[in-house]
Amino acid sequence: MARGDYYETKAREFLKSKGYRIIRNNFRSRFGEIDIIAKDKKTVSFIEVKARDSNYLVSGIEAVDQGKREKIKKTALFYVSNLRQQDGSFRFDVLEIIQGSRWRQFNLIKNAFRMDG
């Protein structure tokens, strides 16, 4: 299993433990990719997963730069435009996974960025 696949699996397990319902994994469009699309109560959450070793210089949230955010936003708009039901709200989250030698920490940043920002 590739490193990215491994951490996305761990991310899904973590999100499920927090009450999220996973809708899609690795949703791709011509605009980009969204790692996980999940429902948190009535809100659709577009989630970018970033795994880091504990000694990494750039945090997961910092790694989601303006260019990456724009791709995620365009892909999310494409996804939403193809839904039959468009009720409810959506947001953009980043799930940072920090891996130590014998530990793992999850930092879920809800509303990490906005559609208009």
C-alpha positions in Angstrom: 0.0 0.0 0.0 1.4 3.4 -1.0 2.1 6.0 1.7 -0.8 8.2 0.6 -3.3 5.4 0.5 -2.2 4.3 3.9 -2.8 7.7 5.5 -6.0 8.2 3.6 -7.3 4.9 5.1 -6.2 6.1 8.6 -8.0 9.5 7.8 -11.2 7.7 6.9 -11.1 5.6 10.1 -10.5 8.8 12.2 -13.3 10.7 10.5 -15.8 7.8 11.0 -14.8 7.7 14.7 -15.9 11.4 14.8 -19.3 10.7 13.3 -18.5 11.5 9.6 -20.1 9.5 6.9 -17.7 8.9 4.0 -19.3 9.7 0.6 -16.4 9.5 -1.9 -12.7 8.8 -1.9 -10.3 10.5 -4.3 -12.9 12.3 -6.3 -11.3 13.5 -9.5 -12.4 16.1 -12.1 -10.5 18.0 -14.8 -9.9 20.6 -12.2 -8.2 18.5 -9.6 -8.8 15.9 -6.8 -10.4 15.9 -3.4 -9.1 13.3 -1.1 -12.3 12.6 0.9 -15.8 13.9 0.6 -17.8 13.2 3.8 -20.9 14.3 5.6 -20.6 15.8 9.0 -24.2 15.9 10.2 -25.9 17.9 7.4 -22.7 19.5 6.1 -20.8 18.1 3.1 -17.1 18.4 4.0 -14.4 18.4 1.3 -11.3 17.1 3.1 -7.7 17.4 2.1 -5.4 14.9 3.9 -1.8 15.9 4.7 0.5 13.4 6.4 3.7 14.6 8.0 6.6 13.2 10.0 6.9 14.8 13.4 10.1 16.6 12.3 8.6 18.1 9.1 9.2 21.8 8.7 5.9 22.7 6.9 2.7 21.8 8.6 -0.2 20.1 6.8 -2.3 23.2 6.7 0.6 25.3 5.4 1.1 22.7 2.6 -2.4 23.5 1.3 -1.3 26.6 -0.6 -3.4 29.0 -2.6 -3.0 27.0 -5.8 -4.1 23.8 -4.1 -7.0 25.5 -2.5 -8.2 26.8 -5.9 -8.1 23.3 -7.4 -10.0 21.9 -4.5 -12.7 24.7 -4.7 -13.1 24.2 -8.5 -13.4 20.4 -8.0 -15.9 20.9 -5.2 -18.0 23.2 -7.4 -18.0 20.6 -10.1 -19.0 17.9 -7.6 -21.9 20.0 -6.2 -23.1 21.0 -9.7 -23.6 17.4 -10.5 -25.7 16.5 -7.4 -29.4 15.9 -7.9 -30.1 17.4 -4.4 -28.3 20.6 -3.6 -29.7 21.3 -0.2 -27.4 21.6 2.8 -24.1 23.4 3.2 -20.5 22.5 2.5 -17.1 23.4 3.8 -13.4 22.8 3.3 -11.5 20.9 6.0 -7.8 19.8 6.2 -6.9 16.7 8.2 -3.3 16.8 9.2 -1.8 13.5 10.3 1.5 13.8 12.2 3.4 10.6 12.5 6.0 10.0 15.2 8.1 6.9 15.7 5.5 5.3 18.0 2.6 7.7 17.9 0.2 9.4 15.5 -1.7 12.6 16.0 -4.7 13.8 14.0 -5.5 17.5 13.7 -8.8 18.2 12.0 -9.1 21.8 10.9 -12.7 22.5 10.1 -13.4 25.4 7.7 -9.7 25.6 6.9 -10.5 27.9 4.0 -13.5 29.4 2.4 -14.9 29.5 -1.1 -14.5 33.3 -1.2 -11.0 33.3 0.4 
